[in-house]
Every structure is written in structure tokens, then in C-alpha cells.
């Protein structure tokens, strides 16, 4: 991947917020690899995560630094689109664009329900009984890599 001429210079990268997919470990490593090889251009978060962290929802044009499991910056991402929908309204195109190899929405949802229902996620949300259902609001985010940082520094 090449750098976009509109990407921030390296000195400005440190000022960007951090993008972390999943928790450090094998899942994050797979997701970061999928972003870097271009197969992952979408992600899904829970509105509850943003509320818990008192963070605003992403919006088109937002940029962040993707980090790997070791906390190393690997890419600058730019949000290209955001939708908030009930979990039941996630479409096949979004599921496929997450780049995790899901054949369809049912498989995508099962994988995400396992993650969102994990002890680690429930602890992060501060809710040991957290569970999702068809009405759970989710944030469907699309993004692009504007700078590959693996060769920088």
C-alpha cells in the first residue's frame, strides 16, 4: 500500500486517536492483517461501547492510527462511512467487507455474538450479563487505509 498525499505527515500521526480491533492477541492480529492486505474495509462496534467510553460515534473523514497486538502503529485509517442500525439489519455486503471470511450474515452474526458475549467484552462493558439481540444498536463503519506505517520509523 502506498501513502495517500492527503495523509498526515509522520509527526502528526502521534496526535491521531488509536484504532484497536478486538483485544490484543490472535483475533486482533488476524484483523490487522486483513486491513493491511485490503480484505477488511469495514468493522462493527456496539453503540454500548461508545457510550461506556463516552466517545462520540465515528464520522466520515475521521482518521485514526491502527495498532497491532503489541501497540505498534501500523496504518492510518480514514472513516469513509458510518451507519447505526439494529443488529438484525446488518447486511451481507457489510459482513463480507469485514474481511473475516464470513459466507453470510448468519455466520458473521454468530462470530460477533461470541465476541460480544465473551467474558473479556462483558468486563470491558462493565456488564457481566451483557447480551445482544435483534434490536441491539451497532455501528457499521467503513474505512480505508491512507498510510501504511510499517515502513516508517
C-alpha positions, 0 to 999 in steps of 0.5 A: 500500500502506498501513502495517500498525499492527503495523509498526515505527515509522520509527526502528526500521526502521534496526535491521531486517536488509536484504532484497536480491533478486538483485544490484543492477541490472535483475533486482533492480529488476524484483523490487522492483517486483513486491513493491511492486505485490503480484505477488511474495509469495514468493522462493527462496534456496539453503540454500548461501547461508545457510550461506556467510553463516552466517545462520540460515534465515528464520522466520515473523514475521521482518521485514526492510527491502527495498532497491532497486538503489541501497540505498534502503529501500523496504518492510518485509517480514514472513516469513509462511512458510518451507519447505526442500525439494529443488529438484525439489519446488518447486511451481507455486503457489510459482513463480507467487507469485514474481511473475516471470511464470513459466507453470510450474515448468519455466520458473521452474526454468530462470530460477533455474538461470541465476541460480544458475549465473551467474558473479556467484552462483558468486563470491558462493558462493565456488564457481566450479563451483557447480551445482544439481540435483534434490536441491539444498536451497532455501528457499521463503519467503513474505512480505508487505509491512507498510510501504511506505517510499517515502513516508517520509523 
